[in-house]
Amino acid sequence: MNFIDLFSGAGGLSEGFIKAGFCPIAHVEIDSNACKTLETRLIFNKLKEESRLDFYYDYLLGKIPRDKFVSNFGTTQLSNSVINTEIGGDNNKAIFETINKLAGNREIDLVIGGPPCQAYSLVGRSRDKNRMKNDPRNYLYKEYAKFLTEYKPKVFVFENVLGLRTANDGAYLEDMRNHFGEIGYKLDYDILNASEYGVLQNRKRIILIGWRKDIDFVFPKFKKEPNIWAVSNLLTDLKKLKPGEQNNVTKYKTDTTDYLSKFELRNGVDFVTQHIARPHNNRDLEIYKIAINKFERGERLKYPDLPESLKTHNNQSSFLDRFKVVDGNGLSHTMVAHIAKDGHHYIYPDKRQVRSLSVREAARIQSFPDDFFFEGGRTAAFKQIGNAVPPLMAKEIAKKIHEQLY
């Protein structure tokens, strides 16, 4: 079963579909760092199939430079399958031509992906004087629909933020239903919380699934996983970090945990990559200490509670939780791309390590396995992680679609 992934990001949605048995024909993504990440992951999958993962681990350990890794172990077709361009307008013709060459005689069974969510998000609307009504990203679903018209897949999956239901008083969602219906697809949706599928994060998203009117398909019933774990199950085996400490490669501190084993986040080798902490100034560290101390007493820090000497914003009536500790004894709050700008909203839950989350810790909270490598450096990695669909949730969606189509 073959698929193409639109607005791919780093490939969280794709990761779940690949692990459920689907085969990627192409990924289309505008961000160049995310495209390099996708290419690296595709080479990983190729080497895994060939039982040659030692070469991948040599790359992670810095023994093989990236250009030689790609040229020696990738293929031209693999590299071409990651299409680094913007979807829409005149670009679509070139994208179709590339995908057609890649697919050959193979049918495209699925289209998956979720357009950028800023235009639909509640935060985005609250910050824009026009409530994002003039944002062209509101209509990217029409570009998505052009791929359905071109390839006529059996099923498509469209992921987005909950704000899609209420954006423009629900008109965009209703327009989607009508538009997809006009090109031959039935559509239904549900709200899924990633925490019910093994992800240690409260992350609710709207999952729209459409299917061609001529096939026998119903919207899947997803199997929820009782959550008996906490974020601490993700953190205890990783080395302690100081702010600014850059452990591109480090040994695990302890053996794996039940959670990491069950959901296969540890990868069977004795090292982990990208356990990298961003640096913080003294003011931020003082605020983090206050936030952690409050959290350990069962309280959340509100910005107006800070001493005047630590305040830098005059706005004390909105975004009061801009400094937020991750709940080590429960689930993390939603991971978003803002983590690329600062770590204030993702403070490590231990006063013995006063800092924000490392790249690897954030990736684990999003349920990426430890052998998933994010290209482009720390900031680019955080952005890719925050924007991603958690692979564990994606895998559950993929499994249920796979069962019906077979």
C-alpha positions as CSV (number, residue, x, y, z in Angstrom):
1,M,0.0,0.0,0.0
2,N,1.6,3.3,-1.2
3,F,1.1,6.8,0.1
4,I,2.3,10.3,-0.5
5,D,2.8,12.7,2.4
6,L,1.9,16.4,1.9
7,F,3.1,19.2,4.2
8,S,5.3,16.4,5.7
9,G,7.4,18.3,8.2
10,A,9.9,15.9,9.8
11,G,7.7,12.9,9.0
12,G,5.9,12.1,12.3
13,L,2.7,11.1,10.4
14,S,4.7,9.2,7.8
15,E,6.7,7.4,10.5
16,G,3.5,5.9,11.9
17,F,2.3,4.8,8.5
18,I,5.6,3.2,7.6
19,K,5.6,1.2,10.8
20,A,2.1,0.1,10.1
21,G,3.2,-1.4,6.7
22,F,2.6,1.4,4.2
23,C,5.2,2.4,1.6
24,P,6.1,6.1,1.0
25,I,6.2,7.2,-2.7
26,A,6.9,10.9,-2.0
27,H,7.1,13.5,0.7
28,V,6.4,17.2,-0.1
29,E,7.7,19.8,2.3
30,I,8.8,23.4,2.1
31,D,11.3,23.4,5.0
32,S,14.8,22.4,3.8
33,N,15.9,21.1,7.2
34,A,12.8,18.9,7.6
35,C,13.5,17.6,4.1
36,K,17.0,16.6,5.1
37,T,15.5,14.8,8.2
38,L,13.1,12.9,5.9
39,E,16.0,11.9,3.6
40,T,18.0,10.7,6.6
41,R,15.1,8.7,7.9
42,L,14.4,7.1,4.5
43,I,18.1,6.0,4.3
44,F,17.7,4.6,7.8
45,N,14.7,2.5,6.7
46,K,16.6,1.3,3.6
47,L,19.6,0.2,5.7
48,K,17.3,-1.5,8.2
49,E,15.8,-3.5,5.4
50,E,19.3,-4.5,4.3
51,S,20.4,-5.4,7.8
52,R,23.2,-2.7,7.6
53,L,22.2,-0.3,10.4
54,D,25.8,-0.2,11.6
55,F,26.5,2.3,8.8
56,Y,23.6,4.5,10.1
57,Y,25.0,4.4,13.7
58,D,28.4,5.3,12.3
59,Y,26.7,8.4,10.8
60,L,25.1,9.3,14.1
61,L,28.5,8.9,15.8
62,G,30.1,11.3,13.4
63,K,32.3,8.7,11.7
64,I,30.7,9.3,8.3
65,P,30.0,12.9,7.0
66,R,26.5,13.6,5.8
67,D,27.4,14.0,2.1
68,K,29.1,10.6,2.0
69,F,26.3,9.0,4.0
70,V,23.7,10.2,1.5
71,S,25.8,9.4,-1.6
72,N,27.0,6.0,-0.3
73,F,23.8,4.6,1.2
74,G,21.0,6.6,-0.4
75,T,19.7,6.4,-4.0
76,T,18.8,9.0,-6.6
77,Q,15.2,7.9,-6.4
78,L,15.1,8.1,-2.6
79,S,16.5,11.6,-2.7
80,N,14.1,12.7,-5.4
81,S,11.2,11.4,-3.4
82,V,11.7,14.2,-0.9
83,I,10.3,17.2,-2.8
84,N,11.5,20.4,-1.2
85,T,9.0,22.9,-2.5
86,E,5.9,24.9,-1.6
87,I,2.6,23.2,-2.5
88,G,0.3,25.3,-4.7
89,G,0.1,27.4,-7.9
90,D,2.5,26.5,-10.7
91,N,4.5,24.3,-8.4
92,N,1.9,21.6,-8.4
93,K,2.6,20.6,-12.0
94,A,6.2,20.0,-11.3
95,I,5.3,18.1,-8.1
96,F,2.9,15.9,-10.0
97,E,5.5,15.1,-12.7
98,T,8.0,14.1,-10.1
99,I,5.6,11.9,-8.2
100,N,4.4,10.3,-11.5
101,K,8.0,9.3,-12.3
102,L,8.6,8.0,-8.7
103,A,5.3,5.9,-8.7
104,G,5.7,4.4,-12.2
105,N,2.9,1.9,-12.5
106,R,2.2,1.8,-8.8
107,E,-1.1,3.1,-7.5
108,I,-1.3,5.8,-4.9
109,D,-3.5,4.2,-2.2
110,L,-3.4,7.1,0.3
111,V,-2.6,10.7,0.7
112,I,-1.8,11.9,4.2
113,G,-0.7,15.2,5.7
114,G,-1.9,18.3,7.5
115,P,-1.5,21.9,6.1
116,P,0.1,24.5,8.5
117,C,-2.3,25.1,11.3
118,Q,-1.6,28.8,12.2
119,A,-4.6,30.1,10.3
120,Y,-7.0,27.8,12.2
121,S,-5.4,27.9,15.7
122,L,-7.1,29.7,18.5
123,V,-3.8,31.4,19.5
124,G,-3.2,32.5,15.9
125,R,-6.7,34.0,15.7
126,S,-6.3,35.8,19.0
127,R,-3.2,37.5,17.9
128,D,-4.5,38.7,14.5
129,K,-6.7,41.7,14.3
130,N,-8.6,40.1,11.4
131,R,-8.9,36.7,13.2
132,M,-6.8,35.2,10.3
133,K,-9.7,35.5,7.9
134,N,-7.4,36.9,5.2
135,D,-4.7,34.3,5.6
136,P,-4.2,32.3,2.4
137,R,-3.4,29.2,4.5
138,N,-7.1,28.9,5.3
139,Y,-7.6,27.5,1.8
140,L,-4.6,25.1,1.6
141,Y,-7.1,22.2,1.8
142,K,-8.1,23.1,-1.8
143,E,-4.4,22.5,-2.8
144,Y,-4.6,19.2,-0.9
145,A,-7.7,18.4,-2.8
146,K,-5.9,18.8,-6.1
147,F,-3.7,15.8,-5.2
148,L,-6.8,13.8,-4.5
149,T,-8.2,14.7,-8.0
150,E,-4.8,13.8,-9.6
151,Y,-4.2,10.5,-7.9
152,K,-7.7,9.3,-6.7
153,P,-6.4,7.5,-3.6
154,K,-8.7,5.2,-1.8
155,V,-8.3,7.1,1.5
156,F,-6.8,10.4,2.7
157,V,-5.9,11.5,6.2
158,F,-5.9,15.2,7.1
159,E,-4.6,16.2,10.5
160,N,-5.0,19.7,12.1
161,V,-5.6,21.7,15.3
162,L,-9.0,21.7,17.1
163,G,-9.5,25.3,16.1
164,L,-10.4,24.1,12.6
165,R,-13.9,23.3,14.0
166,T,-14.6,26.9,15.0
167,A,-12.5,28.9,12.5
168,N,-14.7,31.3,10.7
169,D,-17.6,29.9,12.7
170,G,-17.1,26.4,11.3
171,A,-17.4,27.6,7.7
172,Y,-13.9,26.2,6.7
173,L,-14.7,22.8,8.0
174,E,-18.1,22.8,6.2
175,D,-16.4,24.0,3.0
176,M,-14.0,21.1,3.3
177,R,-16.7,18.6,3.6
178,N,-18.5,20.0,0.5
179,H,-15.3,20.4,-1.5
180,F,-14.1,16.9,-0.9
181,G,-17.6,15.6,-1.6
182,E,-17.7,17.3,-5.0
183,I,-14.5,15.5,-6.0
184,G,-15.8,12.1,-5.0
185,Y,-15.0,11.6,-1.3
186,K,-17.0,11.1,1.8
187,L,-15.5,12.7,4.9
188,D,-15.8,12.3,8.7
189,Y,-13.7,13.3,11.6
190,D,-12.9,12.7,15.3
191,I,-10.9,14.4,18.0
192,L,-8.0,12.2,19.2
193,N,-5.9,12.8,22.2
194,A,-2.4,11.5,21.7
195,S,-2.2,10.5,25.3
196,E,-4.7,7.7,24.6
197,Y,-2.3,6.1,22.1
198,G,0.9,5.8,24.1
199,V,2.1,9.4,23.8
200,L,2.9,11.0,27.2
201,Q,1.4,14.3,26.2
202,N,-2.0,15.9,26.3
203,R,-2.3,16.7,22.6
204,K,-5.8,16.9,21.1
205,R,-6.0,17.1,17.3
206,I,-8.8,16.8,14.7
207,I,-8.3,13.8,12.4
208,L,-10.3,14.0,9.2
209,I,-10.5,10.9,7.1
210,G,-11.9,10.8,3.7
211,W,-12.6,7.8,1.4
212,R,-13.6,7.4,-2.2
213,K,-17.3,7.0,-2.5
214,D,-16.9,3.8,-4.5
215,I,-15.1,1.8,-1.9
216,D,-16.4,0.0,1.2
217,F,-15.0,2.0,4.1
218,V,-16.2,3.4,7.4
219,F,-14.5,5.9,9.8
220,P,-12.3,3.7,12.1
221,K,-12.8,3.1,15.7
222,F,-9.4,3.6,17.3
223,K,-8.2,1.5,20.2
224,K,-7.3,3.6,23.2
225,E,-4.3,2.6,25.3
226,P,-4.9,2.9,29.1
227,N,-2.2,5.3,30.2
228,I,-0.3,4.1,33.3
229,W,2.9,6.0,32.6
230,A,4.3,9.4,33.4
231,V,6.9,11.7,31.7
232,S,9.4,10.6,34.3
233,N,9.4,7.2,32.5
234,L,10.9,9.1,29.5
235,L,13.6,11.0,31.4
236,T,15.3,8.7,34.0
237,D,17.7,6.9,31.7
238,L,19.1,10.1,30.2
239,K,22.3,11.8,31.4
240,K,21.9,14.9,33.6
241,L,22.4,18.1,31.7
242,K,23.5,21.6,32.6
243,P,22.1,24.6,30.6
244,G,23.9,24.8,27.3
245,E,25.4,21.4,27.5
246,Q,25.7,19.9,24.0
247,N,25.7,16.1,24.0
248,N,25.3,15.3,20.4
249,V,26.2,11.7,21.4
250,T,26.0,10.4,24.9
251,K,25.7,7.1,26.7
252,Y,22.5,6.1,28.5
253,K,22.7,6.6,32.2
254,T,20.6,3.6,33.2
255,D,18.8,0.6,31.6
256,T,15.6,1.1,29.7
257,T,12.2,1.6,31.4
258,D,9.1,-0.4,30.8
259,Y,7.6,2.4,28.8
260,L,10.6,2.9,26.5
261,S,10.6,-0.9,25.9
262,K,6.9,-1.3,25.3
263,F,6.7,1.5,22.7
264,E,10.2,0.8,21.3
265,L,11.7,4.3,21.8
266,R,15.1,2.9,22.7
267,N,16.9,1.6,19.7
268,G,19.1,-1.3,21.0
269,V,22.4,0.5,21.0
270,D,24.2,2.0,24.0
271,F,24.1,5.7,23.0
272,V,21.6,8.4,22.2
273,T,21.9,11.5,20.1
274,Q,20.8,15.1,20.4
275,H,20.5,15.2,24.2
276,I,21.2,18.9,23.8
277,A,20.2,21.6,26.3
278,R,19.9,25.2,25.2
279,P,21.8,27.9,27.2
280,H,19.9,30.2,29.6
281,N,20.7,33.5,31.2
282,N,20.8,34.0,34.9
283,R,17.4,35.8,35.0
284,D,15.7,32.9,33.2
285,L,17.3,30.4,35.5
286,E,16.0,32.3,38.6
287,I,12.5,32.2,37.1
288,Y,12.8,28.5,36.4
289,K,13.8,27.8,40.0
290,I,10.8,29.7,41.2
291,A,8.5,27.8,38.8
292,I,9.9,24.4,39.8
293,N,9.6,25.2,43.5
294,K,6.0,26.3,43.0
295,F,5.2,23.2,40.9
296,E,6.6,20.9,43.6
297,R,4.1,22.5,46.0
298,G,1.3,21.8,43.6
299,E,1.1,25.4,42.2
300,R,1.7,26.9,38.7
301,L,3.7,30.0,38.3
302,K,1.7,33.0,37.0
303,Y,3.7,35.8,35.5
304,P,2.4,38.5,37.9
305,D,3.7,36.4,40.8
306,L,7.3,37.1,39.8
307,P,9.4,39.6,41.7
308,E,9.5,42.9,39.8
309,S,13.2,42.6,39.3
310,L,12.6,39.5,37.1
311,K,9.8,40.9,35.0
312,T,10.5,42.2,31.5
313,H,6.9,42.3,30.1
314,N,4.3,45.0,30.9
315,N,1.5,42.6,29.8
316,Q,0.4,41.0,33.0
317,S,-3.1,40.1,31.9
318,S,-2.6,37.5,29.1
319,F,-0.2,34.5,28.5
320,L,0.3,34.3,32.2
321,D,1.7,30.8,32.0
322,R,4.6,31.7,29.7
323,F,6.9,29.9,32.2
324,K,5.6,26.3,32.6
325,V,7.1,23.2,34.2
326,V,6.5,19.9,32.4
327,D,4.7,17.5,34.7
328,G,7.1,14.7,35.4
329,N,4.5,12.8,37.4
330,G,1.9,12.9,34.7
331,L,1.5,14.0,31.1
332,S,3.3,16.8,29.4
333,H,1.2,19.7,28.1
334,T,1.1,20.1,24.3
335,M,4.4,20.4,22.5
336,V,4.4,23.2,19.9
337,A,6.9,24.7,17.6
338,H,7.4,27.7,19.9
339,I,9.9,25.6,21.8
340,A,12.3,26.5,18.9
341,K,12.3,30.1,20.1
342,D,12.7,29.6,23.9
343,G,12.3,26.9,26.5
344,H,10.2,28.9,28.9
345,H,7.1,26.7,28.4
346,Y,9.0,23.4,28.7
347,I,11.0,23.6,32.0
348,Y,12.6,20.4,33.1
349,P,10.7,19.1,36.2
350,D,13.6,18.8,38.7
351,K,15.4,21.6,40.6
352,R,18.6,19.5,40.4
353,Q,18.6,20.2,36.6
354,V,17.4,23.8,36.2
355,R,17.0,24.1,32.4
356,S,14.5,23.6,29.7
357,L,14.0,20.2,27.9
358,S,16.7,18.9,25.6
359,V,16.0,18.1,22.0
360,R,15.9,14.3,22.7
361,E,13.5,14.8,25.7
362,A,11.2,16.8,23.5
363,A,11.4,14.2,20.8
364,R,10.5,11.4,23.2
365,I,7.5,13.4,24.5
366,Q,6.3,13.5,20.9
367,S,7.0,9.7,20.8
368,F,9.8,9.8,18.3
369,P,12.2,6.8,18.7
370,D,15.8,7.5,19.8
371,D,17.1,6.4,16.4
372,F,15.2,9.3,14.7
373,F,17.7,12.0,13.9
374,F,16.6,15.6,13.2
375,E,18.8,17.5,10.8
376,G,19.7,21.2,10.9
377,G,20.9,21.9,14.4
378,R,19.2,22.5,17.7
379,T,16.7,25.3,16.8
380,A,15.7,23.5,13.6
381,A,15.2,20.2,15.5
382,F,13.0,21.8,18.1
383,K,10.8,23.4,15.3
384,Q,10.4,20.1,13.5
385,I,9.5,18.3,16.8
386,G,7.0,20.9,17.8
387,N,5.2,20.8,14.5
388,A,5.1,17.0,14.2
389,V,2.3,14.5,14.5
390,P,3.3,12.0,17.3
391,P,4.3,8.8,15.5
392,L,2.6,6.5,18.0
393,M,-0.8,8.2,17.4
394,A,-0.1,8.1,13.6
395,K,0.7,4.4,13.8
396,E,-2.7,3.7,15.4
397,I,-4.5,5.7,12.7
398,A,-2.5,3.8,10.0
399,K,-3.2,0.4,11.5
400,K,-7.0,0.9,11.4
401,I,-6.9,2.1,7.8
402,H,-4.6,-0.8,6.9
403,E,-7.1,-3.3,8.4
404,Q,-10.0,-2.0,6.4
405,L,-8.2,-1.6,3.1
406,Y,-6.9,-5.2,3.3
